[in-house]
């Protein structure tokens, strides 16, 4: 029984870590896209 619980906790832990990394990566991409949009707007308003 204990081995099964440890395995389940291990799976949940690795899934949590993976989704945490995925969320951070997604947020970084969103932020980068927003920064690029702002730069484009600056270029458009500059001309």
N, CA, C and O atoms as a MOPAC input file, in Angstrom:
PM7 MOZYME 1SCF
protein

 N      0.83600 1    -1.20400 1     0.00000 1
 C      0.00000 1     0.00000 1     0.00000 1
 C      0.87400 1     1.25800 1     0.00000 1
 O      0.60500 1     2.21300 1    -0.72800 1
 N      1.92900 1     1.24200 1     0.83200 1
 C      2.79200 1     2.42600 1     0.91600 1
 C      3.51300 1     2.69300 1    -0.39800 1
 O      3.66800 1     3.84500 1    -0.80300 1
 N      3.95300 1     1.62800 1    -1.06300 1
 C      4.63300 1     1.80900 1    -2.35000 1
 C      3.71600 1     2.47400 1    -3.35500 1
 O      4.13400 1     3.35800 1    -4.10300 1
 N      2.45400 1     2.04200 1    -3.37000 1
 C      1.48000 1     2.60800 1    -4.30700 1
 C      1.27900 1     4.09800 1    -4.02300 1
 O      1.24300 1     4.91300 1    -4.94500 1
 N      1.14800 1     4.44800 1    -2.73900 1
 C      0.96400 1     5.85800 1    -2.36900 1
 C      2.18000 1     6.67700 1    -2.79200 1
 O      2.02600 1     7.77500 1    -3.32600 1
 N      3.38100 1     6.16100 1    -2.56300 1
 C      4.59200 1     6.87900 1    -2.95700 1
 C      4.64300 1     7.07300 1    -4.46400 1
 O      5.05500 1     8.12600 1    -4.95100 1
 N      4.21700 1     6.04200 1    -5.20300 1
 C      4.21000 1     6.14200 1    -6.66100 1
 C      3.22800 1     7.21700 1    -7.11500 1
 O      3.53000 1     8.00900 1    -8.00800 1
 N      2.05400 1     7.23700 1    -6.49300 1
 C      1.03300 1     8.24000 1    -6.85400 1
 C      1.55700 1     9.64000 1    -6.53400 1
 O      1.42300 1    10.55700 1    -7.34300 1
 N      2.15800 1     9.80100 1    -5.34500 1
 C      2.70900 1    11.10800 1    -4.95000 1
 C      3.81700 1    11.51700 1    -5.92100 1
 O      3.91900 1    12.68200 1    -6.30400 1
 N      4.63900 1    10.55100 1    -6.31300 1
 C      5.71400 1    10.83800 1    -7.26900 1
 C      5.17200 1    11.30300 1    -8.61200 1
 O      5.68800 1    12.25400 1    -9.19900 1
 N      4.13200 1    10.63300 1    -9.09600 1
 C      3.51900 1    11.00600 1   -10.38300 1
 C      2.90800 1    12.40600 1   -10.27800 1
 O      3.11500 1    13.25000 1   -11.15000 1
 N      2.15200 1    12.64000 1    -9.20000 1
 C      1.52600 1    13.95900 1    -9.01200 1
 C      2.61100 1    15.03100 1    -8.91700 1
 O      2.47100 1    16.11400 1    -9.48700 1
 N      3.68800 1    14.72800 1    -8.19800 1
 C      4.78300 1    15.68700 1    -8.05200 1
 C      5.41600 1    16.02900 1    -9.38700 1
 O      5.65000 1    17.20200 1    -9.67800 1
 N      5.69800 1    15.02200 1   -10.20200 1
 C      6.34000 1    15.29000 1   -11.49100 1
 C      5.39900 1    16.03300 1   -12.43900 1
 O      5.83700 1    16.87700 1   -13.22000 1
 N      4.10000 1    15.71500 1   -12.36500 1
 C      3.11600 1    16.43300 1   -13.18900 1
 C      3.05300 1    17.89100 1   -12.75200 1
 O      2.98700 1    18.78900 1   -13.59200 1
 N      3.07400 1    18.13400 1   -11.43000 1
 C      3.02200 1    19.49700 1   -10.89800 1
 C      4.25700 1    20.28400 1   -11.35000 1
 O      4.14200 1    21.43700 1   -11.76500 1
 N      5.42500 1    19.66400 1   -11.26800 1
 C      6.65900 1    20.32800 1   -11.70400 1
 C      6.58700 1    20.63400 1   -13.19100 1
 O      6.92700 1    21.73800 1   -13.61700 1
 N      6.14700 1    19.66500 1   -13.98000 1
 C      6.06900 1    19.85800 1   -15.43400 1
 C      5.10800 1    20.98400 1   -15.78800 1
 O      5.42900 1    21.83800 1   -16.61500 1
 N      3.90900 1    20.99200 1   -15.15700 1
 C      2.94400 1    22.05000 1   -15.47400 1
 C      3.44500 1    23.39600 1   -14.96600 1
 O      3.15500 1    24.42900 1   -15.56900 1
 N      4.19200 1    23.39800 1   -13.86600 1
 C      4.78500 1    24.64900 1   -13.37700 1
 C      5.75100 1    25.21500 1   -14.40100 1
 O      5.72000 1    26.41100 1   -14.68900 1
 N      6.61000 1    24.36600 1   -14.95300 1
 C      7.56300 1    24.79700 1   -15.98300 1
 C      6.81100 1    25.28700 1   -17.21900 1
 O      7.16700 1    26.30800 1   -17.80800 1
 N      5.76500 1    24.54800 1   -17.60500 1
 C      4.98300 1    24.92300 1   -18.79000 1
 C      4.33700 1    26.29100 1   -18.60200 1
 O      4.33500 1    27.11300 1   -19.51800 1
 N      3.78600 1    26.53300 1   -17.40900 1
 C      3.13300 1    27.82100 1   -17.12900 1
 C      4.15200 1    28.95700 1   -17.18100 1
 O      3.88600 1    30.00300 1   -17.77300 1
 N      5.32000 1    28.75400 1   -16.56000 1
 C      6.36500 1    29.78600 1   -16.57400 1
 C      6.79000 1    30.07700 1   -18.01100 1
 O      6.93200 1    31.23700 1   -18.39700 1
 N      6.99300 1    29.02100 1   -18.80300 1
 C      7.39900 1    29.17700 1   -20.20200 1
 C      6.34300 1    29.95600 1   -20.98900 1
 O      6.66700 1    30.84100 1   -21.78100 1
 N      5.06300 1    29.60600 1   -20.75000 1
 C      3.95200 1    30.25800 1   -21.44900 1
 C      3.88400 1    31.74000 1   -21.08200 1
 O      3.70200 1    32.59300 1   -21.95000 1
 N      4.03400 1    32.04300 1   -19.77100 1
 C      4.00000 1    33.44300 1   -19.31800 1
 C      5.15400 1    34.21600 1   -19.94300 1
 O      4.96200 1    35.34300 1   -20.40100 1
 N      6.35500 1    33.62700 1   -19.97100 1
 C      7.51200 1    34.30900 1   -20.57900 1
 C      7.24500 1    34.60900 1   -22.04400 1
 O      7.57800 1    35.69200 1   -22.52500 1
 N      6.65200 1    33.66700 1   -22.75300 1
 C      6.33700 1    33.89700 1   -24.17400 1
 C      5.30900 1    35.01100 1   -24.32700 1
 O      5.43600 1    35.85400 1   -25.21500 1
 N      4.28100 1    35.02000 1   -23.45800 1
 C      3.25000 1    36.06800 1   -23.50400 1
 C      3.89200 1    37.43300 1   -23.27200 1
 O      3.62800 1    38.39000 1   -24.00000 1
 N      4.74400 1    37.50800 1   -22.24100 1
 C      5.40400 1    38.77600 1   -21.90800 1
 C      6.25900 1    39.24300 1   -23.08100 1
 O      6.24200 1    40.42000 1   -23.43800 1
 N      7.00400 1    38.32100 1   -23.67600 1
 C      7.85900 1    38.67500 1   -24.81300 1
 C      7.01200 1    39.17300 1   -25.98600 1
 O      7.37200 1    40.15000 1   -26.64200 1
 N      5.89300 1    38.50300 1   -26.24800 1
 C      5.00000 1    38.90700 1   -27.33500 1
 C      4.44100 1    40.30100 1   -27.06200 1
 O      4.35200 1    41.12600 1   -27.97100 1
 N      4.06300 1    40.56300 1   -25.80900 1
 C      3.52700 1    41.88200 1   -25.45200 1
 C      4.59500 1    42.95500 1   -25.63700 1
 O      4.30000 1    44.03900 1   -26.14200 1
 N      5.83500 1    42.66400 1   -25.23300 1
 C      6.92400 1    43.63100 1   -25.40000 1
 C      7.15100 1    43.92700 1   -26.87500 1
 O      7.35800 1    45.07900 1   -27.25400 1
 N      7.11300 1    42.88900 1   -27.71000 1
 C      7.30300 1    43.08000 1   -29.14800 1
 C      6.17400 1    43.92000 1   -29.73200 1
 O      6.41000 1    44.75800 1   -30.60300 1
 N      4.92900 1    43.69800 1   -29.24900 1
 C      3.79300 1    44.49500 1   -29.71400 1
 C      3.99200 1    45.96900 1   -29.35000 1
 O      3.73200 1    46.85500 1   -30.16400 1
 N      4.45100 1    46.21900 1   -28.13800 1
 C      4.67600 1    47.60200 1   -27.70800 1
 C      5.74900 1    48.25200 1   -28.56600 1
 O      5.63100 1    49.42000 1   -28.93400 1
 N      6.80000 1    47.49600 1   -28.88500 1
 C      7.86100 1    48.03900 1   -29.74700 1
 C      7.29900 1    48.37000 1   -31.12600 1
 O      7.62200 1    49.41100 1   -31.69800 1
 N      6.45900 1    47.48800 1   -31.65800 1
 C      5.84000 1    47.74100 1   -32.96100 1
 C      4.98500 1    49.00700 1   -32.91600 1
 O      5.02500 1    49.82400 1   -33.83500 1
 N      4.21400 1    49.16000 1   -31.84000 1
 C      3.36800 1    50.35200 1   -31.69600 1
 C      4.23400 1    51.60200 1   -31.64700 1
 O      3.88200 1    52.62300 1   -32.23900 1
 N      5.36900 1    51.53300 1   -30.94500 1
 C      6.29100 1    52.67500 1   -30.88500 1
 C      6.78900 1    53.01700 1   -32.28600 1
 O      6.86000 1    54.18700 1   -32.66000 1
 N      7.13000 1    51.99200 1   -33.05000 1
 C      7.63100 1    52.20200 1   -34.41500 1
 C      6.53500 1    52.83700 1   -35.27500 1
 O      6.79400 1    53.76900 1   -36.03700 1
 N      5.31000 1    52.32300 1   -35.14300 1
 C      4.19100 1    52.83000 1   -35.95100 1
 C      3.90300 1    54.29500 1   -35.59300 1
 O      3.71700 1    55.12600 1   -36.48100 1
 N      3.86600 1    54.60700 1   -34.28900 1
 C      3.55000 1    55.98200 1   -33.88100 1
 C      4.71800 1    56.92400 1   -34.16700 1
 O      4.52300 1    58.13200 1   -34.30400 1
 N      5.92200 1    56.38000 1   -34.25700 1
 C      7.10300 1    57.21500 1   -34.50600 1
 C      7.07000 1    57.77900 1   -35.92000 1
 O      7.46600 1    58.92200 1   -36.15000 1
 N      6.59500 1    56.97100 1   -36.86700 1
 C      6.60300 1    57.39700 1   -38.27900 1
 C      5.44900 1    58.32000 1   -38.60300 1
 O      5.31500 1    58.76400 1   -39.74400 1

